[in-house]
Amino acid sequence: MKRYILLAEEGERSLIPEVEQSLGCSLQDWEVLITGVGAINIIRTLDSLDRDAELLNIGYAGSANFEIGTLVHVSEVRLNHPNVTYPEPSLSLSTFDFERSGLSTLKKAICYTNCDFVLQSDYTDCVFDMELAFIASLGFRRLSSIKHVSDNLSLHSYHELTHGVE
């Protein structure tokens, strides 16, 4: 079975050693895919992958109240659309059985995926990204995600840390 680490941007590759250390395992045999940011890039990059592949999404995420630098194990993902309400499912993620896994030591939270950078929210104890719900909606059966809190809903702080999307 193929195993992939999914990163939105090349700069997130530097998070892999931090995740390996926290999990207490090596991810060296996993193939790294750079998806690009946002829904269209996700769909174009991942559409042809086997839905039984094992996927680990690693990336930066914002949070209203988690400390910058916190690693978060995402338990479920939802789209964030703060201006309207409509019925939409939450998508649960897998928990991999990493050898000597340190997953239990990580903060566990919901991730809200957005089409734009989140600068304010009433949601707390969660993280915000721009890819995970789109990955999960493609129907992969073995998808897990670990997010590194890069900012507290500040585009300036995100840029200082990551030099990522403009």
Secondary structure by P-SEA (a helix, b strand, c coil): cbbbbbbcccccccaaaaaaaaaccccccbbbbbccccaaaaaaaccccccccbbbbbbbbbbccccccccccccbbbbbbcccccbbbbbbbbbbbcccccccccccbbbbbbcccccccccccccccccaaaaaaccccbbbbbbcccccccaaaaaacccccc
